[in-house]
Amino acid sequence: MDLTKFQVFSLAIVAENKERDSVDISALPIEYLPFVDGKLTEVVEEQAEYFLENERLSTTIKKENVVIAKWLPFGHSNRVTPPDLIKGETVLLFTYGDTGEYYWTTIFNEPIIRRRERVVYLYGNMDEDTKYKEVLGENNSHWIDINAYDKYIRLHTSDNAGEATAYDIILDLKEGVLTIRDAQENSIVLDSVNGVLTAQINEKIHAITKEVVVDCDNATVNASEDIKALAKGNVVVDAGKNISATAGSNISANASGNISASAGGNVSVQASAVSIQAPNIALQGNVTISGSLAVAGGMAVGGGSPSSGQLSINGNLVGTGSININGDLTANTLTALVSCSCPNYP
């Protein structure tokens, strides 16, 4: 039984920092060339002989101390970006027969050497019937991207296989912003630097809890339609300063019990008309009417000025109907257009 031609070639030392977007490295195979003088990239010229159609030929070739090897995700089939190797790290080289092609993979944990890098892991999300029809990529897989160069971490899920939605969780470490969003454009954004939390939700925000406490300097609610507050208990609004309510249309207040308003200062109501409907209306205190007073029903007056106990009228009194007086009528001048049968007035 023949052994596989794909075999371990040598331990190697990375000769130069791997380029960021490359899968190739240059490495010194320390087991194959254990005694190399000079720099790792030194070029050595030597003669080589070969045969072509039974004819012996000779040529000069350049033999480098390092070999170029391609990344082999040995034991890391879900990793799609190679480790960003630094000069001096140790790798394990593989080769296939005498093709002259080499492959590398990491072998040791060398945190004292490894520096900034980008790591992407991708997990397939395709059905079996798509085999050989579709290439695995970022839109048909779930993946995580950790990028120390561009300073972000991103977790992505795809919805290509009937999932309800797709999600993105992005940590922007450069700007200090955490974003959570879905395919329906719902999003939550935390701006840590500026201290701002923004939520954009298409339909509803529903919080279920025993108590909600919001401590802030200012609170603003902008609603294009209705604002509703429903409580089985009391609703208490306690303001240290002013309470202002402005409505483009109506303001309604309905209570099955009492409505009580108490003000330490004045109460001012300005309207084109004011209507109060109640079986009894009580006004306690002095009442001043600057305009006309029309009374459709009877009027009983218990006193005029607070000290006299009389109804005092400064001006004319005009009556269209009858005037009944149970008592004396005293006047400086009394003119009647009709006869009057008064006891003290002939």
C-alpha positions as a Markdown table, in Angstrom:
| # | Residue | x | y | z |
|---|---|---|---|---|
| 1 | Met | 0.0 | 0.0 | 0.0 |
| 2 | Asp | 1.5 | 3.3 | -1.1 |
| 3 | Leu | 1.5 | 6.2 | 1.4 |
| 4 | Thr | -0.1 | 9.5 | 0.5 |
| 5 | Lys | 2.1 | 11.9 | -1.4 |
| 6 | Phe | 0.7 | 14.8 | 0.7 |
| 7 | Gln | 3.0 | 14.9 | 3.6 |
| 8 | Val | 4.6 | 17.0 | 6.3 |
| 9 | Phe | 7.7 | 18.7 | 4.9 |
| 10 | Ser | 9.3 | 20.7 | 7.7 |
| 11 | Leu | 8.9 | 23.0 | 10.6 |
| 12 | Ala | 9.5 | 26.6 | 9.4 |
| 13 | Ile | 10.1 | 30.1 | 10.6 |
| 14 | Val | 8.1 | 32.9 | 9.0 |
| 15 | Ala | 10.6 | 35.1 | 7.1 |
| 16 | Glu | 8.4 | 38.2 | 6.6 |
| 17 | Asn | 5.1 | 39.6 | 7.9 |
| 18 | Lys | 2.3 | 38.1 | 5.9 |
| 19 | Glu | 0.5 | 40.7 | 3.7 |
| 20 | Arg | -2.9 | 41.5 | 5.0 |
| 21 | Asp | -5.0 | 40.2 | 2.1 |
| 22 | Ser | -2.7 | 37.3 | 1.1 |
| 23 | Val | -2.8 | 33.6 | 1.9 |
| 24 | Asp | 0.9 | 33.1 | 1.0 |
| 25 | Ile | 3.9 | 33.5 | 3.3 |
| 26 | Ser | 7.6 | 33.1 | 2.8 |
| 27 | Ala | 9.1 | 30.7 | 5.4 |
| 28 | Leu | 12.5 | 29.2 | 6.2 |
| 29 | Pro | 12.1 | 25.4 | 6.5 |
| 30 | Ile | 14.4 | 24.9 | 9.5 |
| 31 | Glu | 14.5 | 21.1 | 9.2 |
| 32 | Tyr | 15.3 | 21.0 | 5.5 |
| 33 | Leu | 17.9 | 23.9 | 5.6 |
| 34 | Pro | 19.0 | 23.8 | 9.2 |
| 35 | Phe | 22.3 | 25.7 | 8.6 |
| 36 | Val | 21.7 | 28.8 | 6.6 |
| 37 | Asp | 24.0 | 31.8 | 6.9 |
| 38 | Gly | 22.9 | 35.4 | 6.3 |
| 39 | Lys | 19.5 | 36.9 | 5.9 |
| 40 | Leu | 16.4 | 34.7 | 5.5 |
| 41 | Thr | 15.8 | 36.1 | 2.0 |
| 42 | Glu | 19.4 | 35.7 | 0.8 |
| 43 | Val | 19.6 | 34.2 | -2.8 |
| 44 | Val | 22.1 | 31.5 | -3.6 |
| 45 | Glu | 23.1 | 30.7 | -7.2 |
| 46 | Glu | 24.1 | 27.2 | -8.1 |
| 47 | Gln | 24.4 | 24.9 | -11.1 |
| 48 | Ala | 21.8 | 22.3 | -11.9 |
| 49 | Glu | 21.8 | 19.5 | -14.3 |
| 50 | Tyr | 18.8 | 17.9 | -16.0 |
| 51 | Phe | 18.0 | 15.6 | -18.9 |
| 52 | Leu | 15.8 | 16.5 | -21.9 |
| 53 | Glu | 15.2 | 13.8 | -24.5 |
| 54 | Asn | 18.3 | 11.8 | -23.3 |
| 55 | Glu | 20.4 | 14.9 | -23.7 |
| 56 | Arg | 22.3 | 16.2 | -20.6 |
| 57 | Leu | 21.9 | 19.9 | -20.0 |
| 58 | Ser | 23.1 | 22.3 | -17.4 |
| 59 | Thr | 21.8 | 25.7 | -16.3 |
| 60 | Thr | 22.2 | 28.2 | -13.5 |
| 61 | Ile | 19.3 | 28.5 | -11.1 |
| 62 | Lys | 18.6 | 30.7 | -8.2 |
| 63 | Lys | 17.8 | 28.9 | -5.0 |
| 64 | Glu | 16.2 | 30.9 | -2.2 |
| 65 | Asn | 16.6 | 29.9 | 1.4 |
| 66 | Val | 12.9 | 30.5 | 1.9 |
| 67 | Val | 9.9 | 28.8 | 0.3 |
| 68 | Ile | 6.6 | 30.3 | -0.7 |
| 69 | Ala | 3.7 | 28.4 | 0.9 |
| 70 | Lys | -0.1 | 28.8 | 0.6 |
| 71 | Trp | -2.4 | 28.7 | 3.7 |
| 72 | Leu | -3.9 | 25.4 | 4.6 |
| 73 | Pro | -6.8 | 25.7 | 7.1 |
| 74 | Phe | -5.7 | 22.4 | 8.7 |
| 75 | Gly | -8.3 | 21.6 | 11.4 |
| 76 | His | -10.1 | 24.9 | 10.9 |
| 77 | Ser | -12.5 | 24.3 | 7.9 |
| 78 | Asn | -14.9 | 27.1 | 8.9 |
| 79 | Arg | -12.2 | 29.7 | 9.1 |
| 80 | Val | -12.0 | 31.7 | 5.8 |
| 81 | Thr | -9.2 | 34.1 | 6.6 |
| 82 | Pro | -5.6 | 33.0 | 7.3 |
| 83 | Pro | -3.8 | 34.0 | 10.5 |
| 84 | Asp | -1.9 | 37.2 | 10.0 |
| 85 | Leu | 1.5 | 35.9 | 10.8 |
| 86 | Ile | 4.4 | 37.9 | 12.0 |
| 87 | Lys | 8.1 | 37.4 | 11.1 |
| 88 | Gly | 9.5 | 34.8 | 13.5 |
| 89 | Glu | 6.4 | 32.7 | 14.1 |
| 90 | Thr | 6.6 | 29.0 | 13.7 |
| 91 | Val | 4.5 | 27.1 | 11.1 |
| 92 | Leu | 4.3 | 23.6 | 9.8 |
| 93 | Leu | 4.9 | 23.1 | 6.1 |
| 94 | Phe | 3.3 | 20.4 | 3.9 |
| 95 | Thr | 4.1 | 19.5 | 0.3 |
| 96 | Tyr | 2.6 | 17.2 | -2.3 |
| 97 | Gly | 5.1 | 14.8 | -3.9 |
| 98 | Asp | 7.7 | 16.6 | -6.0 |
| 99 | Thr | 5.4 | 19.3 | -7.3 |
| 100 | Gly | 7.4 | 22.0 | -5.5 |
| 101 | Glu | 4.2 | 23.5 | -4.0 |
| 102 | Tyr | 4.1 | 24.1 | -0.2 |
| 103 | Tyr | 1.3 | 24.7 | 2.2 |
| 104 | Trp | 1.4 | 26.1 | 5.8 |
| 105 | Thr | -0.6 | 26.0 | 8.9 |
| 106 | Thr | 0.1 | 27.2 | 12.4 |
| 107 | Ile | 1.3 | 24.7 | 15.0 |
| 108 | Phe | 2.2 | 26.5 | 18.2 |
| 109 | Asn | 0.5 | 29.1 | 20.4 |
| 110 | Glu | 2.9 | 32.1 | 20.3 |
| 111 | Pro | 1.1 | 35.1 | 21.8 |
| 112 | Ile | 4.4 | 36.9 | 22.4 |
| 113 | Ile | 4.8 | 37.2 | 18.7 |
| 114 | Arg | 1.2 | 37.4 | 17.2 |
| 115 | Arg | -0.1 | 41.0 | 16.7 |
| 116 | Arg | -3.1 | 42.6 | 15.1 |
| 117 | Glu | -5.2 | 40.4 | 12.8 |
| 118 | Arg | -8.6 | 39.8 | 11.2 |
| 119 | Val | -10.4 | 36.5 | 11.8 |
| 120 | Val | -13.5 | 35.4 | 9.9 |
| 121 | Tyr | -15.5 | 32.2 | 10.6 |
| 122 | Leu | -18.3 | 31.2 | 8.3 |
| 123 | Tyr | -20.9 | 28.5 | 8.9 |
| 124 | Gly | -23.0 | 27.2 | 5.9 |
| 125 | Asn | -26.8 | 27.7 | 5.8 |
| 126 | Met | -27.7 | 26.0 | 2.5 |
| 127 | Asp | -29.9 | 23.0 | 1.9 |
| 128 | Glu | -28.5 | 19.8 | 0.5 |
| 129 | Asp | -30.3 | 20.2 | -2.9 |
| 130 | Thr | -28.2 | 23.3 | -3.6 |
| 131 | Lys | -25.0 | 21.3 | -3.6 |
| 132 | Tyr | -22.8 | 22.1 | -6.5 |
| 133 | Lys | -25.3 | 24.8 | -7.6 |
| 134 | Glu | -24.4 | 27.6 | -5.2 |
| 135 | Val | -21.1 | 28.7 | -3.7 |
| 136 | Leu | -21.0 | 29.3 | 0.1 |
| 137 | Gly | -20.7 | 33.0 | 0.9 |
| 138 | Glu | -21.8 | 35.8 | 3.2 |
| 139 | Asn | -25.4 | 35.8 | 2.0 |
| 140 | Asn | -26.1 | 32.1 | 2.6 |
| 141 | Ser | -24.3 | 31.5 | 5.8 |
| 142 | His | -23.9 | 32.7 | 9.4 |
| 143 | Trp | -20.6 | 34.3 | 10.1 |
| 144 | Ile | -18.5 | 36.3 | 12.6 |
| 145 | Asp | -15.9 | 38.8 | 11.6 |
| 146 | Ile | -13.3 | 40.1 | 14.1 |
| 147 | Asn | -11.2 | 42.8 | 12.6 |
| 148 | Ala | -8.5 | 44.4 | 14.7 |
| 149 | Tyr | -7.2 | 46.4 | 11.8 |
| 150 | Asp | -10.5 | 48.3 | 11.1 |
| 151 | Lys | -11.6 | 48.0 | 14.7 |
| 152 | Tyr | -14.9 | 46.2 | 14.5 |
| 153 | Ile | -16.6 | 43.0 | 15.5 |
| 154 | Arg | -19.6 | 41.8 | 13.5 |
| 155 | Leu | -22.0 | 38.8 | 13.9 |
| 156 | His | -24.3 | 38.1 | 11.0 |
| 157 | Thr | -27.1 | 35.6 | 10.4 |
| 158 | Ser | -28.7 | 34.9 | 7.0 |
| 159 | Asp | -32.3 | 34.3 | 6.1 |
| 160 | Asn | -31.8 | 32.4 | 2.9 |
| 161 | Ala | -33.2 | 29.1 | 4.2 |
| 162 | Gly | -36.6 | 30.3 | 5.4 |
| 163 | Glu | -35.6 | 32.1 | 8.6 |
| 164 | Ala | -38.0 | 34.8 | 9.8 |
| 165 | Thr | -35.3 | 37.5 | 9.4 |
| 166 | Ala | -31.6 | 38.2 | 9.3 |
| 167 | Tyr | -29.7 | 39.9 | 12.1 |
| 168 | Asp | -26.5 | 42.0 | 12.3 |
| 169 | Ile | -24.8 | 42.8 | 15.5 |
| 170 | Ile | -22.0 | 45.3 | 14.9 |
| 171 | Leu | -19.5 | 46.6 | 17.4 |
| 172 | Asp | -17.8 | 49.7 | 15.9 |
| 173 | Leu | -14.8 | 49.9 | 18.2 |
| 174 | Lys | -13.4 | 52.9 | 16.4 |
| 175 | Glu | -16.4 | 55.1 | 16.9 |
| 176 | Gly | -17.7 | 53.4 | 20.0 |
| 177 | Val | -21.1 | 52.4 | 18.6 |
| 178 | Leu | -23.1 | 49.2 | 19.1 |
| 179 | Thr | -25.7 | 48.5 | 16.4 |
| 180 | Ile | -28.3 | 45.7 | 16.4 |
| 181 | Arg | -30.5 | 45.5 | 13.3 |
| 182 | Asp | -32.6 | 43.1 | 11.3 |
| 183 | Ala | -33.7 | 42.7 | 7.7 |
| 184 | Gln | -36.9 | 44.7 | 8.4 |
| 185 | Glu | -34.8 | 47.7 | 9.4 |
| 186 | Asn | -35.6 | 47.6 | 13.0 |
| 187 | Ser | -32.6 | 48.7 | 14.9 |
| 188 | Ile | -31.1 | 49.6 | 18.3 |
| 189 | Val | -28.0 | 51.9 | 18.3 |
| 190 | Leu | -26.0 | 52.7 | 21.4 |
| 191 | Asp | -23.6 | 55.6 | 20.9 |
| 192 | Ser | -21.3 | 55.1 | 23.9 |
| 193 | Val | -19.1 | 58.2 | 23.2 |
| 194 | Asn | -22.0 | 60.7 | 23.0 |
| 195 | Gly | -24.2 | 58.8 | 25.5 |
| 196 | Val | -27.2 | 58.3 | 23.1 |
| 197 | Leu | -29.5 | 55.3 | 22.7 |
| 198 | Thr | -31.6 | 55.2 | 19.6 |
| 199 | Ala | -34.3 | 52.6 | 18.9 |
| 200 | Gln | -36.1 | 52.4 | 15.5 |
| 201 | Ile | -38.9 | 49.9 | 15.8 |
| 202 | Asn | -41.5 | 49.6 | 12.9 |
| 203 | Glu | -44.6 | 48.7 | 14.9 |
| 204 | Lys | -44.5 | 48.7 | 18.7 |
| 205 | Ile | -42.3 | 48.8 | 21.8 |
| 206 | His | -43.9 | 46.7 | 24.6 |
| 207 | Ala | -42.4 | 46.6 | 28.0 |
| 208 | Ile | -43.9 | 44.2 | 30.7 |
| 209 | Thr | -42.6 | 44.8 | 34.2 |
| 210 | Lys | -43.8 | 45.7 | 37.7 |
| 211 | Glu | -42.3 | 49.2 | 37.7 |
| 212 | Val | -40.8 | 51.6 | 35.2 |
| 213 | Val | -38.7 | 54.5 | 36.4 |
| 214 | Val | -37.2 | 57.2 | 34.2 |
| 215 | Asp | -34.9 | 59.7 | 35.7 |
| 216 | Cys | -34.0 | 62.5 | 33.3 |
| 217 | Asp | -33.6 | 66.3 | 33.0 |
| 218 | Asn | -36.0 | 66.7 | 30.1 |
| 219 | Ala | -38.5 | 64.3 | 28.5 |
| 220 | Thr | -40.1 | 64.8 | 25.1 |
| 221 | Val | -42.7 | 62.7 | 23.4 |
| 222 | Asn | -43.5 | 63.4 | 19.7 |
| 223 | Ala | -46.5 | 61.5 | 18.4 |
| 224 | Ser | -47.9 | 61.9 | 14.9 |
| 225 | Glu | -51.2 | 60.5 | 16.1 |
| 226 | Asp | -52.5 | 59.6 | 19.6 |
| 227 | Ile | -50.9 | 59.4 | 23.1 |
| 228 | Lys | -52.8 | 57.2 | 25.6 |
| 229 | Ala | -52.2 | 56.7 | 29.3 |
| 230 | Leu | -54.3 | 53.9 | 30.8 |
| 231 | Ala | -54.2 | 53.2 | 34.6 |
| 232 | Lys | -56.3 | 51.1 | 36.9 |
| 233 | Gly | -55.0 | 53.2 | 39.8 |
| 234 | Asn | -54.1 | 56.8 | 40.1 |
| 235 | Val | -52.3 | 59.0 | 37.6 |
| 236 | Val | -50.1 | 61.5 | 39.4 |
| 237 | Val | -48.3 | 64.4 | 37.7 |
| 238 | Asp | -46.1 | 66.3 | 40.0 |
| 239 | Ala | -44.3 | 69.3 | 38.5 |
| 240 | Gly | -41.9 | 71.5 | 40.3 |
| 241 | Lys | -42.6 | 74.3 | 37.8 |
| 242 | Asn | -45.2 | 74.7 | 35.0 |
| 243 | Ile | -47.4 | 72.2 | 33.3 |
| 244 | Ser | -48.3 | 73.2 | 29.7 |
| 245 | Ala | -50.8 | 71.5 | 27.4 |
| 246 | Thr | -51.3 | 72.6 | 23.8 |
| 247 | Ala | -53.8 | 71.0 | 21.5 |
| 248 | Gly | -54.5 | 71.7 | 17.8 |
| 249 | Ser | -58.0 | 70.5 | 18.3 |
| 250 | Asn | -59.8 | 69.4 | 21.5 |
| 251 | Ile | -58.7 | 68.6 | 25.1 |
| 252 | Ser | -61.1 | 66.3 | 27.0 |
| 253 | Ala | -61.1 | 65.2 | 30.6 |
| 254 | Asn | -63.6 | 62.5 | 31.7 |
| 255 | Ala | -63.9 | 61.3 | 35.3 |
| 256 | Ser | -66.5 | 59.0 | 36.9 |
| 257 | Gly | -65.8 | 60.7 | 40.2 |
| 258 | Asn | -64.6 | 64.1 | 41.1 |
| 259 | Ile | -62.3 | 66.5 | 39.3 |
| 260 | Ser | -60.4 | 68.8 | 41.6 |
| 261 | Ala | -58.1 | 71.6 | 40.7 |
| 262 | Ser | -56.2 | 73.6 | 43.3 |
| 263 | Ala | -54.0 | 76.6 | 42.5 |
| 264 | Gly | -51.9 | 78.7 | 44.9 |
| 265 | Gly | -52.2 | 81.6 | 42.4 |
| 266 | Asn | -54.7 | 82.7 | 39.8 |
| 267 | Val | -56.8 | 80.5 | 37.5 |
| 268 | Ser | -57.3 | 82.0 | 34.1 |
| 269 | Val | -59.6 | 80.6 | 31.3 |
| 270 | Gln | -59.7 | 82.2 | 27.9 |
| 271 | Ala | -62.1 | 80.9 | 25.4 |
| 272 | Ser | -64.7 | 82.1 | 22.8 |
| 273 | Ala | -67.4 | 80.6 | 25.0 |
| 274 | Val | -67.5 | 78.8 | 28.3 |
| 275 | Ser | -70.4 | 76.4 | 29.2 |
| 276 | Ile | -70.8 | 74.8 | 32.6 |
| 277 | Gln | -73.6 | 72.3 | 33.1 |
| 278 | Ala | -74.5 | 71.1 | 36.6 |
| 279 | Pro | -77.6 | 70.9 | 38.8 |
| 280 | Asn | -75.9 | 73.2 | 41.3 |
| 281 | Ile | -73.1 | 75.7 | 40.8 |
| 282 | Ala | -71.5 | 77.3 | 43.9 |
| 283 | Leu | -69.2 | 80.3 | 43.8 |
| 284 | Gln | -67.6 | 81.1 | 47.1 |
| 285 | Gly | -66.1 | 84.6 | 47.3 |
| 286 | Asn | -66.6 | 87.9 | 45.6 |
| 287 | Val | -67.7 | 87.7 | 41.9 |
| 288 | Thr | -67.0 | 90.5 | 39.5 |
| 289 | Ile | -68.8 | 90.6 | 36.1 |
| 290 | Ser | -67.3 | 93.0 | 33.6 |
| 291 | Gly | -70.0 | 92.4 | 30.9 |
| 292 | Ser | -73.7 | 91.8 | 30.9 |
| 293 | Leu | -75.5 | 89.3 | 33.2 |
| 294 | Ala | -78.5 | 87.5 | 31.8 |
| 295 | Val | -80.6 | 85.3 | 34.1 |
| 296 | Ala | -83.2 | 83.0 | 32.5 |
| 297 | Gly | -84.6 | 81.7 | 35.7 |
| 298 | Gly | -85.2 | 83.2 | 39.1 |
| 299 | Met | -82.5 | 85.1 | 41.1 |
| 300 | Ala | -82.3 | 85.2 | 44.9 |
| 301 | Val | -79.9 | 87.7 | 46.4 |
| 302 | Gly | -78.9 | 87.3 | 50.0 |
| 303 | Gly | -76.7 | 90.3 | 50.2 |
| 304 | Gly | -75.0 | 93.1 | 48.3 |
| 305 | Ser | -71.8 | 94.4 | 49.8 |
| 306 | Pro | -70.3 | 92.1 | 52.4 |
| 307 | Ser | -71.3 | 94.4 | 55.3 |
| 308 | Ser | -74.7 | 95.8 | 54.3 |
| 309 | Gly | -76.6 | 92.6 | 53.6 |
| 310 | Gln | -78.3 | 94.4 | 50.7 |
| 311 | Leu | -78.3 | 94.3 | 46.9 |
| 312 | Ser | -76.4 | 97.4 | 45.8 |
| 313 | Ile | -76.8 | 98.6 | 42.2 |
| 314 | Asn | -74.7 | 101.5 | 41.0 |
| 315 | Gly | -76.5 | 102.5 | 37.8 |
| 316 | Asn | -79.9 | 102.0 | 36.3 |
| 317 | Leu | -82.2 | 99.1 | 36.9 |
| 318 | Val | -84.4 | 98.2 | 34.0 |
| 319 | Gly | -87.2 | 95.7 | 34.3 |
| 320 | Thr | -89.4 | 94.4 | 31.5 |
| 321 | Gly | -91.8 | 92.5 | 33.7 |
| 322 | Ser | -93.4 | 93.0 | 37.1 |
| 323 | Ile | -91.6 | 93.9 | 40.2 |
| 324 | Asn | -93.0 | 92.6 | 43.5 |
| 325 | Ile | -91.7 | 94.2 | 46.6 |
| 326 | Asn | -92.6 | 93.0 | 50.1 |
| 327 | Gly | -91.4 | 96.0 | 52.0 |
| 328 | Asp | -90.9 | 99.7 | 51.6 |
| 329 | Leu | -89.9 | 101.3 | 48.3 |
| 330 | Thr | -87.8 | 104.4 | 48.8 |
| 331 | Ala | -86.7 | 106.6 | 46.0 |
| 332 | Asn | -85.7 | 110.2 | 45.5 |
| 333 | Thr | -87.8 | 110.4 | 42.4 |
| 334 | Leu | -90.3 | 107.7 | 41.2 |
| 335 | Thr | -92.0 | 108.0 | 37.9 |
| 336 | Ala | -94.6 | 105.4 | 36.8 |
| 337 | Leu | -96.3 | 105.2 | 33.5 |
| 338 | Val | -99.1 | 103.2 | 35.0 |
| 339 | Ser | -101.2 | 103.6 | 38.2 |
| 340 | Cys | -99.5 | 102.3 | 41.3 |
| 341 | Ser | -101.4 | 101.0 | 44.4 |
| 342 | Cys | -98.6 | 101.2 | 47.0 |
| 343 | Pro | -99.4 | 101.7 | 50.7 |
| 344 | Asn | -97.0 | 104.6 | 51.2 |
| 345 | Tyr | -97.3 | 106.1 | 47.7 |
| 346 | Pro | -100.6 | 107.9 | 46.8 |
